[in-house]
């Protein structure tokens, strides 16, 4: 059985339109976040697509799969496919004797952040669970800015070490 050139072109056009429709449905599905939440996990062994590297670059170093904070503050941007009402953050860190805080950029002024204090850990890694309302969070280009600060770090020999971070955006 031989397929005519006209039938072949028609079949190719249908396939192209079908692939295009599937891509559009996939993109809309991702943007809708039908589960009502999006979770990003970063253990610093592999760069996630939806979390930026910590910046400014000179304040942070990646060593043995851990982020070492040498100076403060440092920031990360997290992609949000749409508006969510809260962010739950789970951070595994070590901060022996330094005051350490993790916070979210607010939409109030250039330096408006809301910080949660992280307890000193001694020499062991500790997991902290934090929750932030996103009602007043700054959302620019679908990115939410978080910050890690340790006001005493510049004058201390000790550093803040991060083992992993998980950010769960919830409807």
C-alpha positions, 0 to 999 in steps of 0.5 A: 500500500502506497501513501500519497504525498498529500496524505503524508503531509496531512498526517505530518501536520496532524502530528505537529499540531498534536505535539504542540497541543501536548506541550501547551497542556503540559505547560498549563498543568505545571503552572496550575500546580494541581496538587496545590503545592510545589516542593524543591529539594537541594542537597548541594550535590546537584544544582536544582532547576528552580532554585538559584545558587546562593549569591553574592558569589564571594560570600559562599563556597561549595565544599564536599557537597555543603554550602559554607557561608563565609560572609553575610547576608546571602540570598537564593531565588526560588521559582514559583509557578503561581501565587501560593499562600505559604512556604515551609522551609526545612534547612539542615545546617551547622552554626556552632555559636553564631546567631543565624537567621533565615528569612523571606524578602517582603514587598514593603521596601528595598530591605524589608525581610522577615527573619526567623532565628535559627538556634545554635547547633554546637558541632552537630548538624540540626534540622530547622522547620520554618514557615513563612506567609507569602501574603506580603512576599515580594514576587518578581519574575515569579521568583521569591527571594530568601536570605540567610544572615549571620551578623557575627560571621564576618568577625568570627572564625566559625562559619555557617554550614548548610547540608540541605534545604527543602522549600515547599510552596503551599496553596 
